[in-house]
Amino acid sequence: MPVIGVLPGPHAGAHGDMANFAKVCYTMTMATLNISITDEMRSYVEERVASGRYGNASEYFRDLVRNDQDRQRENDLESLLLEGLRSGDAKPLGRADFDRARAFVRELATKKQAKGK
């Protein structure tokens, strides 16, 4: 859901509206997750936050999760590429191959659209 916020500045309110000062942001629903870590880990997290890169421990942990998600996507892509390499020699594609691919994508799009309604 978009949220409109006003950027403060020397012209704020000068024209009776927020025309040049509106910023569209998107809100995210945040869930709470309690975790147990050792005192040593807690000290490390606090050091990372104190370094200034993170505003708080939650930001640090969200960054860890995002980085892990990126690594997982890279691993998945690598697996798919290796699977493709191991599948044998490439064969030239013809019009019928592209027609089948288009039909497959259209079917997926139709199913996704129907699911979203």
C-alpha positions in Angstrom: 0.0 0.0 0.0 1.6 3.3 -1.0 2.1 5.9 1.7 2.7 9.6 0.9 5.2 11.4 3.1 6.4 15.0 2.9 10.0 15.9 2.5 10.8 19.0 4.5 12.4 21.8 2.7 12.5 25.6 2.2 9.4 25.5 -0.1 7.3 23.1 2.0 3.7 24.5 2.0 4.7 27.5 -0.1 2.2 26.6 -2.9 -0.5 25.3 -0.6 0.2 21.7 -1.7 2.9 19.0 -1.5 3.6 18.9 -5.3 7.4 18.8 -5.3 7.7 17.4 -1.8 5.7 14.2 -1.9 7.6 10.9 -1.7 6.0 7.6 -2.4 7.1 4.9 -0.1 5.8 1.3 0.3 5.0 -0.1 3.7 5.9 -3.6 4.6 4.2 -5.8 7.1 6.8 -6.8 9.6 6.5 -10.0 11.7 8.2 -10.5 15.0 10.6 -13.5 15.5 12.3 -14.2 18.8 15.6 -16.0 18.6 18.0 -17.3 21.2 21.7 -16.6 20.7 24.8 -16.9 22.9 26.2 -14.0 24.8 29.2 -14.0 22.4 26.8 -13.8 19.4 24.9 -11.0 21.1 28.1 -9.0 21.6 29.0 -9.5 18.0 25.6 -8.3 16.8 26.0 -5.2 19.1 29.4 -4.5 17.6 28.0 -4.7 14.1 25.2 -2.3 15.1 27.7 0.0 16.8 29.8 0.1 13.6 27.1 2.3 12.2 26.2 0.1 9.2 23.0 -1.0 10.9 20.6 1.0 12.9 19.6 -1.9 15.2 19.8 -5.6 15.6 16.7 -6.2 13.5 18.3 -4.5 10.5 21.4 -6.7 10.9 19.4 -9.9 11.0 17.3 -8.8 8.0 20.5 -8.1 6.1 21.7 -11.6 7.0 18.5 -13.2 5.7 18.6 -11.2 2.5 22.2 -12.2 1.9 21.3 -15.8 2.5 18.4 -15.6 0.1 20.8 -14.1 -2.5 23.2 -17.0 -2.0 20.4 -19.5 -2.3 19.2 -18.0 -5.6 22.8 -18.1 -6.9 23.1 -21.8 -5.8 19.8 -22.6 -7.5 20.8 -20.9 -10.7 24.2 -22.7 -10.7 22.4 -26.0 -10.2 20.1 -25.3 -13.2 23.1 -24.2 -15.3 25.0 -27.4 -14.5 21.9 -29.5 -15.2 21.7 -27.9 -18.6 25.3 -28.5 -19.3 25.0 -32.2 -18.3 21.8 -32.7 -20.4 23.8 -33.2 -23.6 24.7 -31.3 -26.7 22.5 -28.3 -27.7 20.1 -28.8 -30.5 19.0 -26.0 -32.9 15.5 -24.7 -32.1 12.9 -24.2 -34.7 9.6 -22.3 -35.0 7.7 -25.2 -33.4 9.9 -25.1 -30.4 9.2 -21.4 -29.9 5.5 -21.9 -30.5 5.4 -24.5 -27.7 7.4 -22.2 -25.4 4.9 -19.3 -26.1 2.0 -21.6 -25.5 3.5 -22.7 -22.2 4.1 -19.2 -21.0 0.6 -18.1 -22.0 -0.9 -21.0 -20.0 1.2 -20.0 -17.0 0.1 -16.4 -17.3 -3.5 -17.4 -17.6 -3.4 -19.6 -14.5 -1.6 -16.9 -12.5 -4.2 -14.3 -13.6 -7.1 -16.6 -12.7 -5.5 -17.3 -9.3 -5.1 -13.6 -8.6 -8.8 -12.8 -9.1 
